[in-house]
Amino acid sequence: MNEAAKYFESNVAGSSVNVANNLIRSKKETSLLEAKLEILGLKKLDTDCVTVEKEDSYGNRYITDSVRISADEIKLLMGRSGGSIYTEIREAAISMKQKLDIFEDPEKHQFAIKNLYGDVYYDNGILTLEYNNDASGYLYKTKSNYTKLSMPIAFAFDLHAGFQLYKNLRSYTYALKSIDMSLSQQELPEFTKAYSVEELRSTLGYINLEQSEEMKREVRKPHPNWTKVDQLDKKPMYKRWNDFKTRILEPGIEEINRISDIYVVPEYKKSGRGGRVTEILFHVQLNKKFYEAGYVDSDGTSVIAAESGAEVIEEFVPVDTKLIAQVVTMMKANNVNPTQAEMLLNEAKGDISKVRLAYDLSKKQENIENFIGWMRAAIKRGFAEEEPIKTVYGSTAKAKEFQKLSEDRKSAQTAERVWEKAQQKEEFADFIEYIQEEYGTMEAFDVLYETAEQKFNEFAAWKTGKKHYM
């Protein structure tokens, strides 16, 4: 735990803050300092709110709520022990005052655009944030559809992407109501949240959504076209996929898994010309290592009420107890318990025949260290359907024939993996330009070079500068 996390755990009443999911998921360009100030402000709004009486331009008196954050607290948020931070505070204050939050409820075809702050000023070492009254419904005393964020965890983040991704994924963890410490990390229940690459860049705060009127009109739609928003971005940050993945996404995920109460595994989906990554699926579990270290959520489940229509693709659901009993009996030799059996049936979408096929295949393996983890992978990735099971073919000759087919299939799969990695290399964008010059389109290239091995050979020949013939 860093110094900021220790300080705010002991100096702000309560170790958690309730944040409306609409606010967590709202989209705006932001920095790590702004994001942390927003969370600290919400906590102080609940515990140390200062009511201010003001007068508008017409002489009308009104009351607004405000919070005060000291320069020493801001230094802790920034991980700084000394020196002047006036410039950083000024930049953050200007940005927070000007930024609009876009709150969406696509299922109800509703959206709202709010500026959270009225006056923002800094004087005598104190930053004061005054809140707009018409944004109060998104700020505090939230009774439903909110996420309880741990203050020590929130302020332990050192990476902007890690903190932003954590908050967003954490707002969907209501599907994970408990953690079974007898299971390994890989065996724990999970849910999956998907983002397009373009939407994720916006979600993490790497697109200024107020660059032009055309962009503003698009992002204010109930269902924005994030590809169009990305195309309208005139000041792109980490636009190239490899830069975004290696410099932003992967370090952020590593930080989440290392310091937080959730564990994230990304899955990259490709489509279109050149097999470009277009979607990222985040598989999210509770982080067993974090709970083993003594983390306790005193309020039980982290999210009290789920948002209607939340974009959760998968979650752990109850299974017929008769099917669970059948799986436990089937795998008695492997000491599978009912919870593990239910997990396997969840992976198989309740189809016990898929579990049985995977189990039959497991018997053909020389060594399996993590049996449940292996079974989950076999069911989820279709290994049971792709790999031949020799005992069903009835003769040695047929077994050898299918063994040869299996080896050919594995070779093709290896070539596919190599080709996929090649497409993730930084120079692949230049290779696409070469293909378009030589063949006109990627479709023509795909027709001429049918297999992944042929495509990779052409890429390797281009990369080394050698002329290549079919």
Salt bridges, closest charged atoms under 4 A:
GLU3 OE2 - LYS6 NZ 3.84
GLU38 OE1 - LYS28 NZ 3.20
GLU53 OE2 - ARG61 NE 3.30
GLU55 OE1 - ARG61 NH1 3.11
GLU73 OE2 - LYS44 NZ 3.30
GLU88 OE2 - ARG80 NH1 3.00
ASP101 OD2 - LYS28 NZ 2.62
GLU104 OE2 - LYS27 NZ 3.99
ASP119 OD2 - LYS54 NZ 2.29
GLU130 OE1 - LYS54 NZ 2.84
GLU190 OE2 - HIS283 ND1 3.09
GLU190 OE1 - ARG376 NH2 3.73
GLU190 OE2 - LYS380 NZ 2.87
GLU199 OE2 - LYS27 NZ 3.53
GLU213 OE2 - LYS216 NZ 3.52
GLU218 OE1 - LYS221 NZ 2.96
GLU218 OE1 - LYS228 NZ 3.66
ASP230 OD1 - ARG201 NH1 2.28
ASP230 OD2 - LYS239 NZ 3.71
ASP233 OD2 - ARG201 NH2 3.58
GLU250 OE2 - LYS245 NZ 3.87
GLU254 OE2 - ARG258 NE 2.98
ASP261 OD2 - ARG170 NE 3.07
GLU267 OE2 - LYS269 NZ 3.02
GLU267 OE1 - HIS283 NE2 2.61
GLU292 OE2 - LYS288 NZ 3.91
ASP299 OD2 - LYS148 NZ 3.28
GLU307 OE1 - ARG25 NH1 1.86
GLU311 OE1 - LYS193 NZ 3.30
GLU347 OE2 - ARG376 NH2 2.63
ASP408 OD2 - LYS404 NZ 2.90
GLU427 OE2 - LYS463 NZ 2.98
GLU443 OE1 - ARG273 NH2 3.68
ASP446 OD1 - LYS455 NZ 3.29
GLU458 OE1 - HIS468 NE2 3.49
